[in-house]
Structure formats: C-alpha cells, structure tokens
Amino acid sequence: MDKPKKETLLNQNQDSKICLNCGFPNRSSDSNCMYCQTSLVADSGLLSWCRQTYYILRWRWQLKQKRETAHKPDRMSIFKAVGFFLIGAVLSGVGVYLFTEAVSNNSFSKGLIAILFLFYGVFTLKSLFIKK
C-alpha cells in the first residue's frame, strides 16, 4: 500500500493560489482565502492588475522592513540599558548608605526604607542582566 503524500509548502502544486492579502497558500479550487477570507477570484483588466501589483509591492516592502529591523541594532535599547544600569547603581548605593546610617542610629524605620532602596536597585540591575 502506498502511503498518502503530505502536502508541504515546499512541494506545492503550481495550481495552488497564494492570497495577495495575507500570503496564505490556498488550493486552486478555493474562491476565498482560508485564512483571511479575501476573494481569490482573478479579475481581468487594468484595475485588477493595479490592485495585484499594489499588494505584491506592499508585501515586498513589509518583508524588507522586517529584514532591516531584524539586523539593525536599536540605539534606544543601548540608552535604555545605560539608564537602567545608572538607576540600579544609584538606588543600590543609596540603599547601602541609608542602611549603614540606620544601623549606626539604631533606627528600624530607616532600615526598612534602606532595604526597599537596596531591593529596587538590585531588582533593576537583575532585570538588566538576566533575560527572560
């Protein structure tokens, strides 16, 4: 017995239609896209040709934009990283300073505030260096 062949995107028939709106591959017998329900019926004429050309060019432009943003490092993320590091270091430093002051003055409330500063500083630094 022969095993049924699985259809994959790489081994598509030339009879399959690709939706111009979303790019989803459809069977040649389909009249609407199975994903976005856009009509797949090919109209003839200049207006239909302009519409199809517009969708193809828009799709290519979107692919180009995705490629460019994937390879280009984001300068704002560098500034964010430096800002998070500075905020974390300052909060931790203030927390350590306040904690030493609270210990020398035997002040429980100042000690709690110092621990909060220290916690927020360490948490900010941890979120900078540990990725989820």
C-alpha positions as CSV (number, residue, x, y, z in Angstrom):
1,M,0.0,0.0,0.0
2,D,1.2,3.4,-0.8
3,K,1.3,6.0,1.9
4,P,-0.6,9.2,1.2
5,K,1.6,12.1,0.3
6,K,1.7,15.1,2.6
7,E,1.4,18.5,1.0
8,T,4.0,20.9,2.2
9,L,4.8,24.5,1.4
10,L,8.0,23.5,-0.4
11,N,6.3,20.8,-2.6
12,Q,3.3,22.8,-3.6
13,N,1.5,22.2,-6.9
14,Q,1.7,25.0,-9.3
15,D,-2.1,25.1,-9.3
16,S,-2.2,26.5,-5.7
17,K,-3.1,30.1,-5.2
18,I,-1.4,32.5,-2.8
19,C,-3.5,35.1,-1.2
20,L,-2.4,38.6,-2.1
21,N,-3.7,40.0,1.1
22,C,-2.0,37.7,3.7
23,G,0.2,35.3,1.7
24,F,-1.5,32.2,2.8
25,P,-1.3,29.2,0.3
26,N,-4.7,28.0,-0.8
27,R,-6.0,25.2,-3.1
28,S,-6.6,26.1,-6.7
29,S,-10.3,25.3,-6.2
30,D,-10.8,27.8,-3.4
31,S,-12.6,31.1,-4.2
32,N,-11.8,32.7,-0.9
33,C,-8.7,32.7,1.2
34,M,-8.9,30.1,4.0
35,Y,-7.1,32.4,6.4
36,C,-8.4,36.0,5.8
37,Q,-11.5,35.3,3.6
38,T,-10.3,37.6,0.9
39,S,-11.6,36.8,-2.6
40,L,-9.1,34.8,-4.7
41,V,-11.1,35.2,-8.0
42,A,-8.8,36.7,-10.5
43,D,-10.4,39.6,-12.3
44,S,-9.2,40.8,-15.6
45,G,-8.5,44.3,-16.6
46,L,-6.3,47.2,-15.7
47,L,-7.9,47.8,-12.3
48,S,-7.3,44.2,-11.2
49,W,-3.7,44.3,-12.4
50,C,-3.0,47.6,-10.5
51,R,-4.5,46.1,-7.3
52,Q,-2.4,42.9,-7.6
53,T,0.7,44.9,-8.2
54,Y,0.0,47.1,-5.2
55,Y,-0.4,44.1,-2.9
56,I,2.8,42.4,-4.2
57,L,4.8,45.6,-3.8
58,R,3.3,46.2,-0.3
59,W,4.2,42.6,0.7
60,R,7.8,43.0,-0.6
61,W,8.2,46.3,1.3
62,Q,6.9,44.7,4.5
63,L,9.4,41.9,4.1
64,K,12.2,44.4,3.5
65,Q,11.2,46.4,6.6
66,K,11.3,43.2,8.8
67,R,14.7,42.3,7.5
68,E,16.1,45.7,8.1
69,T,14.8,46.0,11.7
70,A,16.0,42.5,12.5
71,H,19.6,43.2,11.6
72,K,19.9,46.8,12.7
73,P,20.7,47.3,16.4
74,D,18.3,49.6,18.2
75,R,20.1,52.6,19.6
76,M,17.4,53.3,22.0
77,S,17.9,49.9,23.7
78,I,21.6,50.9,24.4
79,F,20.4,54.1,26.0
80,K,17.8,52.2,28.0
81,A,20.4,49.7,29.2
82,V,22.7,52.6,30.3
83,G,19.8,54.3,32.0
84,F,18.7,51.1,33.8
85,F,22.3,50.5,34.9
86,L,22.6,54.0,36.3
87,I,19.3,53.9,38.1
88,G,20.0,50.5,39.6
89,A,23.5,51.6,40.7
90,V,22.2,54.8,42.3
91,L,19.3,53.0,44.1
92,S,21.6,50.3,45.4
93,G,24.2,52.9,46.5
94,V,21.5,55.0,48.3
95,G,20.2,51.8,49.9
96,V,23.6,50.8,51.2
97,Y,24.2,54.3,52.6
98,L,20.8,54.5,54.3
99,F,21.3,51.1,55.7
100,T,24.6,52.0,57.3
101,E,23.1,55.2,58.7
102,A,20.1,53.2,60.1
103,V,22.4,50.7,61.8
104,S,24.6,53.4,63.3
105,N,21.5,55.3,64.6
106,N,19.5,52.1,65.6
107,S,16.5,53.2,63.5
108,F,14.2,50.5,62.4
109,S,12.1,52.6,60.0
110,K,15.1,54.0,58.2
111,G,16.4,50.4,57.9
112,L,13.2,49.4,56.2
113,I,13.4,52.3,53.8
114,A,17.1,51.4,53.1
115,I,16.2,47.8,52.4
116,L,13.5,49.0,49.9
117,F,16.0,51.2,48.1
118,L,18.5,48.3,48.0
119,F,15.8,45.9,46.8
120,Y,14.7,48.2,44.0
121,G,18.3,48.8,42.9
122,V,19.2,45.1,42.9
123,F,16.0,44.2,41.1
124,T,16.7,46.9,38.4
125,L,20.2,45.6,37.8
126,K,18.9,42.0,37.8
127,S,16.3,42.8,35.2
128,L,19.0,44.4,33.0
129,F,21.4,41.4,33.1
130,I,19.0,38.5,33.2
131,K,16.9,38.0,30.0
132,K,13.6,36.1,30.2
